[in-house]
């Protein structure tokens, strides 16, 4: 999430609004207003400022397996040369849903969501390893999701 405007101060009331939306992204502004002690209009304005500033997004979170994407994996990527250039190329790969430049054993970590092992192999071998500057990859296949949260910074 890139910031579009100057930074917004996230006070306790804004955190409470965020918590309400983290529990239910479709919760009506009137219900949020009652819970946090503001008017509905004030909640609407705060939510707009928080989204415009890139502090939060309101999105539908899906279960990939329920949509036919049965294979998820984390790929550690080691790079020779310009890490940013490799990351730029990886950003264009639609199957990558999470991409970070990291410190440690790998220069880049990429989370992939695909339909099956054949697609995973094609993606890693045919597309990721083909990017100029990719020295090596190591793949960590997800067997079972145990925890996934979206409550950062409010608790």
C-alpha positions as CSV (number, residue, x, y, z in Angstrom):
1,X,0.0,0.0,0.0
2,X,1.6,3.2,-1.1
3,X,0.8,6.4,0.6
4,X,-1.1,8.9,-1.6
5,X,-1.1,11.9,0.7
6,X,0.8,13.1,3.8
7,X,1.0,10.7,6.7
8,X,-2.2,10.5,8.8
9,X,-2.0,10.4,12.6
10,X,-3.4,7.1,13.7
11,X,-4.8,7.8,17.2
12,X,-6.8,5.5,19.5
13,X,-10.1,6.3,17.8
14,X,-8.7,5.5,14.4
15,X,-7.3,2.3,15.8
16,X,-10.7,1.4,17.1
17,X,-12.2,2.0,13.7
18,X,-9.6,-0.1,12.1
19,X,-10.3,-2.9,14.6
20,X,-14.0,-2.7,13.8
21,X,-13.3,-3.1,10.1
22,X,-10.8,-5.9,10.7
23,X,-13.5,-7.9,12.5
24,X,-16.0,-7.2,9.6
25,X,-15.0,-5.2,6.6
26,X,-18.7,-4.7,5.7
27,X,-19.7,-3.4,9.1
28,X,-21.9,-0.3,8.6
29,X,-20.5,3.1,9.5
30,X,-23.4,3.6,11.9
31,X,-22.5,0.5,13.9
32,X,-18.8,1.6,13.9
33,X,-19.8,5.1,15.0
34,X,-21.8,3.7,18.0
35,X,-18.8,1.5,19.0
36,X,-16.2,4.2,18.9
37,X,-18.3,7.2,20.1
38,X,-18.3,9.3,16.9
39,X,-20.9,10.3,14.4
40,X,-21.4,8.3,11.3
41,X,-20.1,11.1,9.1
42,X,-17.0,11.4,11.3
43,X,-16.3,7.7,10.9
44,X,-16.9,7.9,7.1
45,X,-14.3,10.8,6.9
46,X,-11.7,9.0,9.0
47,X,-12.1,5.8,7.0
48,X,-11.6,7.8,3.8
49,X,-8.5,9.6,5.2
50,X,-7.0,6.2,6.3
51,X,-7.6,4.6,2.9
52,X,-6.4,7.6,0.9
53,X,-3.2,7.7,3.0
54,X,-2.6,4.0,2.4
55,X,-2.8,3.2,6.1
56,X,-5.4,0.5,5.3
57,X,-7.4,-1.1,2.5
58,X,-10.8,-2.7,2.8
59,X,-10.7,-5.9,0.7
60,X,-12.3,-9.4,0.5
61,X,-9.9,-12.1,1.8
62,X,-10.4,-15.4,0.0
63,X,-9.3,-18.9,0.7
64,X,-7.2,-19.8,-2.4
65,X,-7.9,-23.6,-2.1
66,X,-11.7,-22.9,-2.3
67,X,-11.1,-21.1,-5.6
68,X,-9.0,-23.9,-7.2
69,X,-5.6,-22.8,-6.2
70,X,-4.4,-25.8,-4.2
71,X,-0.7,-25.1,-4.1
72,X,1.0,-22.3,-2.2
73,X,4.7,-21.9,-1.6
74,X,7.3,-19.5,-0.4
75,X,10.3,-19.1,-2.7
76,X,13.6,-17.8,-1.5
77,X,15.5,-16.1,-4.3
78,X,19.2,-15.3,-4.3
79,X,20.3,-12.6,-6.7
80,X,23.5,-11.6,-8.5
81,X,23.6,-7.9,-9.2
82,X,20.7,-5.5,-8.8
83,X,18.1,-6.8,-6.4
84,X,15.6,-4.0,-7.2
85,X,15.7,-5.0,-10.9
86,X,14.9,-8.6,-10.1
87,X,12.1,-7.5,-7.7
88,X,10.7,-5.2,-10.5
89,X,10.5,-8.2,-12.8
90,X,8.9,-10.4,-10.1
91,X,6.3,-7.8,-9.4
92,X,4.9,-8.4,-12.9
93,X,4.2,-12.1,-12.2
94,X,0.5,-12.4,-11.4
95,X,0.9,-15.6,-9.4
96,X,3.1,-13.9,-6.8
97,X,0.9,-12.4,-4.1
98,X,3.6,-11.3,-1.6
99,X,7.0,-10.1,-2.5
100,X,9.7,-8.7,-0.1
101,X,13.3,-7.8,-0.4
102,X,14.9,-9.4,2.7
103,X,18.2,-9.7,4.6
104,X,19.6,-13.1,5.4
105,X,19.9,-16.2,3.4
106,X,17.8,-14.9,0.5
107,X,17.7,-11.5,-1.2
108,X,14.0,-11.8,-2.1
109,X,11.1,-13.8,-0.7
110,X,8.1,-14.5,-2.9
111,X,4.8,-16.2,-2.0
112,X,3.2,-18.0,-4.9
113,X,-0.4,-19.3,-5.3
114,X,-1.0,-21.7,-8.1
115,X,-3.4,-24.5,-9.1
116,X,-1.1,-27.5,-8.8
117,X,2.5,-28.7,-8.8
118,X,2.9,-28.6,-12.6
119,X,2.1,-24.9,-12.6
120,X,4.4,-24.4,-9.6
121,X,7.3,-26.1,-11.5
122,X,6.6,-24.1,-14.7
123,X,6.5,-20.8,-12.7
124,X,9.7,-21.4,-10.8
125,X,11.7,-23.1,-13.6
126,X,10.3,-21.4,-16.6
127,X,9.7,-17.9,-15.4
128,X,11.3,-17.0,-12.1
129,X,14.7,-18.7,-12.8
130,X,14.7,-17.2,-16.3
131,X,14.8,-13.6,-14.9
132,X,18.2,-12.0,-15.4
133,X,20.1,-11.8,-12.1
134,X,18.3,-14.8,-10.4
135,X,21.2,-16.9,-9.1
136,X,19.2,-19.6,-7.3
137,X,15.9,-20.4,-5.7
138,X,14.7,-22.5,-2.8
139,X,11.1,-23.5,-2.6
140,X,9.1,-24.1,0.6
141,X,5.8,-25.7,-0.2
142,X,2.9,-25.0,2.3
143,X,1.3,-28.2,3.6
144,X,-1.2,-26.6,6.0
145,X,-2.1,-23.0,6.9
146,X,-2.2,-22.7,10.7
147,X,-2.5,-19.0,11.3
148,X,-3.2,-15.9,9.2
149,X,-4.0,-12.6,10.8
150,X,-4.7,-9.1,9.6
151,X,-4.7,-7.2,13.0
152,X,-1.3,-5.6,12.8
153,X,-0.8,-2.5,14.8
154,X,-4.1,-2.3,16.6
155,X,-3.6,-4.7,19.6
